[in-house]
Amino acid sequence: MTGDMALEARGLGKRYAGRKRRWALFDCSFQLPAGRVCAVVGPNGAGKSTLLALAAGLLKPTEGTIHAPARENLAYVAQDKPLYPQLTVAETLRMGRELNPDRWDAALAERIVAAGPLDPDARIRSLSGGQRTRVAMALALGKRPELLLLDEPMADLDPLARHELMGILMADAAERGTTVVMSSHILGELEGACDHLILVEDGGVRLDGAIDDLLAGHTLVRGPVADLAPHTVVDSRTTGRQLTALVRREGPLEGAWHTSTPTLEELLLAHLRAARTPEGASA
């Protein structure tokens, strides 16, 4: 892995023996520069959780490689937020301190928990899903990792708690240069926070890069139905005589087109529709 990359995959694939040898991921290659906040996006079953578990070192690739910081320099919050149910909140934070004595940020971890507010003497098994998420995030951020891997981290939180924790997460990433990789279905949450995108569809990486570059490289066009060659049409829809299409431009657009830069949501939805209907679009 090159020195300025926080995460790098080459030909990465994972196949599960108990699922009719189905590939959960295959031939995935990408590079994530250090210090980026990366959104991992895709439909359910696309391979996002498998990708994050491979990056965390919890799964071994079937083929290819993935390189990430050493285990002591990364933190991973899985969808189910596994914690020891018999421990109290205070005991859980103490465990985090004892496992990471040289880098533990007790003040940050305790601030995240106290904002709940959570009773330090409450046992983990008595907490709601959102409260367990808060404790898991406190453990992950308190470790002060170089790479933070988050699998649907905010799904159990109410909007106010989600906004608060996202603020803490973004402030920490900006202050310390932490690389964050976060999967989520909440596109609005990602658009305001992330600067890099990995779009996973049907086990493969369909789109990868800095969000600003990806948006600048696509154009949303509207106008009369016409041939858009030689431009690459990602996705198109026709209503009567009106065509709406997302294209990768190859030179100037000829004709009476209304053009605009797509939003992140428009970009993602177009590529996902194209993946579902490849005969009607080209990537």
N, C-alpha and C positions, 0 to 999 in steps of 0.2 A: 504494500500500500504506500502510495506517495505521501510525503510528509504533510501536505496541505489538505489531505482528504481525511474526513472523519469516518467514512464508511464507503466501502468499495466492494462490488460484486462482479464476478466474471463467470459467465456461463452457469450461473447458479440454478440448481434444480433440487426439488425435494419430492420424493414419491413415498406414499404411505402404503405399507404392505397390506394393512387390513381394510383398505378401501378399493379393492379390485385393482391394486397397483396403479391407482390414479395419480397423476402428477398434480400436486398442489401448486408447485412452481416449476417452471422449466425455462432454461436458456435466458436467465435474467442477468443483465449487465448494466451497471450504472456506477457513477461516482458522485459522492456527496461531499462538497467542500466543508471544511471545518468552520464552525460558527454560524451555519445556516439553520433556519427553522423550517423543517421539511414536512409537508403534508403528504401522507400516503393515502390515496383515495381509490375507491373501486367498489363495485357491488358486493353484497354478501357472498362469501365463498370464492372470492377472486384470488385469495392467497395473501392478503395483507397480514393477518395474524401469523401465518407461517413465516413470512419474510421477517417480521420483527423478532420472532422467537429464534430464528437462525442468526440474526444480528446479535442477539443477547447471548448466544452460545448455548441455548437450551435444547436446540436441535442440531443434528449433524447433517450437512448436505448430502444428498444422494449423488450429485455431480457438481462440478464447479467449486468456486471458492467465494467466501465472504470474509472481509477483513474489517475488524472494528477494534477500538481500544481494549486494553486488558480488562478483565472482569472487575477489578477494583476501581477502574476509572469510568465505568458505565453503570447506569441504573435502568431498570425495566419495570414498568407497571403493566401487568397483563389485564385483560378484560375482566376476569373474575376477581381481581384484587386479592390474591391469596395472602392471608395473614394468619397468625396463630390465634385461634379463637379463644383459647383459655387465658391469654395474656390481657392485661389492662392496657389502656391507651398509654399511660406513663411507662409501663414495662416495655411496650413495643418501641417507644422512642429511646428508652435506655438500651435496648438491644441494638438499635441502629447506631448509637454512639459507641457501644462496645465493639461492634463489627467494623467500624470505620473510625478508629481513634485519632487518626492523623488528619482527617479532613471533615469531621462531623460539625455541622453548623446547628448547634442546639437552639440558638435564638430563632432561626428561620423555621425549623421544624415545629417548635412550640408555638410560634405565631400562627402558623397554618392551622394547627389543631385548635388553638384558643379562639380563632375567628369563627369556629363551628357554630356555637361554642360546644366543646366536648368536655365531659367530665373526665379528668385524668384517671380516675379510679374505675371508670366503666370498662367492662370486658368487651373485647372485640366482638364476641358472638352476640352481644346485646345491641350492637349498632345497626343502623339502617344501611342500605347500600350506598347512599350518598355520604354517610359518615365514614364508612370504611374506605371509600375513595379518598376522602380528605386525609385519613391516616396514611394510606398508601402513598399519596402525593407528598406528605410530610417526610416520610422515610426516603423517598426518591430524591427530593430536592435537598434534604438535609445532608445527604451524602456528598453533595457538591460534585456531581459527575462531569466528566468531559463530554460524554454522550448520554442523552436521556431519551429512552425509547418508551413511548406511550401508546398503548393499544386501546382506542376508544376511551380516553381517560375521563371525559366529562359526562358520559352518558347518564350516570345516576344522579347528577347534580341538578338542582333547580337553577333557573336562569341567573339569579343573583350570585349564588355560590360559584357558578361556572364563570361568570364575568370576573369575580374576585380572584379565583385561582388562575385564570388565564392572565390576569394582570401581573400576578406574582411571578408566574412562569416567564412571561415576556421580559419583565424587568430583570430577572435573574439571568436570562439568556443574553440580554444586552450588556449587563454589567460584567459578566464573567466570560462571555464568548462561548457559552455552552452550545453545543450542537443538539438540536431537538428534532426527533423524528416522531411524528404524531399521526395516527390514523383517526379519521372521524368521518361521520356522515353529515355533519353540520357544516355546510359549505360556507355560510356566513362567518362562522367561527374561524375557519381556515383563512379566508380571504383577507381578513384584517390582521392576521398574525404571522402567516407563513410567507417565506420568500423563495421557496424551492418546492417543486412538485414531483412526485412519482405516482403515476396513474397505473394501477394494476388491474388487468382485465383477463379473466380466464387463465390465470396462472402465469401470465407474461407481463413484462413492463411495456406498456403501450406508449407512454409519454414520460419524459424525464428532463428536468432542467430548471433553470431559474425562472420563476413565474413571470417576471417582467419580460424576459427574452421570449418565452413561449407566447405570451399575449401579443408582443410586437411582431412575432412571426406569423400570426394569423390575422385574417381580415373577415369581418362579417359584412356580407353584401346583400342588398335587396334591390330588386328591379324586375323588369319583364323577363319571362322565361327565355333563356338564351344559352348558347354553348359557352362554358367558362374556360375551355382549353386555351392556353396550355397550363393553366393553374391547377393545382391539386385540390380537388373538392373533398373535404373531410366529411361533410354531412350537408344534405340539402333537403328542403321541403318546398312543395309547390301548393299554393292556394289560388285556384283560378288561374289567372295569367301572371301571378306574382310569385317570384322565386326568392327564397331566403336561403343563404348558404354560408358555411364557414369554409374559407379557402386558405391555402398557403400560396401566396402570390409568387408568380414567376414573371416579374416585370410589371409594367403598368396594366391596369384593367381597361379594356376597351368597351365602350358602351355607356348607357345612361344608368350607371349603378350608384346607389347610395351606399357609402362604405363607412364603417366604424370599427374601432378596436373592441373585440369581445370582452365581456367580463369573465372572471374565472369560472363562474357557474356556466355561462354559455359555452366556454371552451370545453369544460369537462363533460357536459351533457352531450355536446356534439360528438366528441370522441367515443363516448360510451354508446351512443346510438349507432355510430359507424361500426363499432365492434360487434354489435348485435345483428346488423344488417349489412355485411360486407359487400353484398352484391350491389348495394345502392350507393356506396360511398367508397372513397379511397383515402387511406391514411398516408 
